[in-house]
Amino acid sequence: MNKKAVIVLGTHRSGTSTASGILYTLGLDLGNAVMGGNDCNPRGFFENYRIMFYNEDLLCKLHANWHNTVVLPIDWWKSDEIRAEIDRLKNLILDDYRSDAPLLFKDPRMCILLPVYLEVFKQLEIEPFFVLAYRNPLEVTESLQKRDGFSHDKSIRIWLDHMLKAEKYSRQYPRIFIDFGDILVDPLSLPEKIHSFFPPEIQIRTGIREKILQFVEPELNHYIGIRDPESLAYDADRMGIFELFRQFVHRQDTSVDHEYLDGYSSMFYNTYNSAAWPKISVLMMAGNEPAALEKTIVNVVTQDYPDLESILIWSDPAMAVQAVIEKYRHLVSICVSEQGYGLADARNRGIEQASGKWKILMEAGEAFFRQSSLTELVGRREQS
């Protein structure tokens, strides 16, 4: 293929859509399957929905989803099952990215799945340049709380997991760090920072400058009032990580920084070992009451337990139930349907696919008492 590509990395709700939208306006190629917007992101996500579906499917094969990846095994991408997915991604890119412009990739899941992409980029002779989007972690947690109902602790864990992996995997490649707040103030600073990476035909012409300025508005940051991570009490190491990523926006990272990050990462991920936090699979039976099903799904996916596999099970659902399934399936690890074979068969298939050491079966309408219920349950087991 012999092309250049810009890859925008960052946690969900960290401004990656704004950064990708700027680069798309500049003329980079998002492929043919460009995702539109919704109520949470009315201007658009500026990512390729075929890439997003591929990433979701890959996480499903790992018995994970985008908000529960902190417990993935070391070198997960070296398994035979995942290695077999490399050709599928390679063919997807060749089929969907057809223009002569530099390629553009953006999906927060890529922070976690980047090793697979790096292998494909190597095989296709794609030269990557990474844009890592930093956003104040308190702003991210507020946004995730509003959109998905996640607790503060769970949201911070997602932020750390995505940022630590994105930094580690992209470390050997050309990259820059950007601050979402800075981009809102000066949208042209992003293309100016990476302009030297583009071929000569990609230029910030007057018309393009005006389109970029019209696209980005400071009002895109709904949580700009909480810019100080010190407003909550964190341990010194976590505060140090927040500050370090913020510094990378304005200075080059060094080998000393990498050593510090690797040390923190080792401690962070060792905290979530399987002995302390055995994997729990929660199997949710859809039933025929949409309101009851929605209550259960929201309750389960917002649990703050670090290794939770959520499995949604249904058979021949009513239209109202189908609407609930579609609304929340992006938050669920695995969906199991046995159309025409009945709910019992679907349940049995779900149990077969569940990878947790513990399995919990829930009917629609059932719920845990608190977001921390499973965490407290396992903690009490450890104390007894």
Secondary structure, 3 states (H helix, E strand, C coil): CCEEEEEEECCCCCCHHHHHHHHHHHCCECCCCECCCECCECCCCCCEHHHHHHHHHHHHHCCCECCECCCCCCCHHHCHHHHCHHHHHHHHHHHHCCCCCCEEEECCCHHHHHHHHHHHHHHHCEEEEEEEEECCHHHHHHHHHHHHCCCHHHHHHHHHHHHHHHHHHHCCCCEEEEEHHHHHHCCCHHHHHCHHHCCCCCCCCHHHHHHHHHHCCHHHCCCCCCCCHHHCCCCHHHHHHHHHHHHHCCCCCCHHHHHHHHHHHHHHHHCCCCCCCCCEEEEEECCCCHHHHHHHHHHHHCCCCCCEEEEEEECCCCHHHHHHHHHHHHHCCEEEECCCCCHHHHHHHHHHHCCCCEEEEEECCCCCCCCCHHHHHHHHHHHC
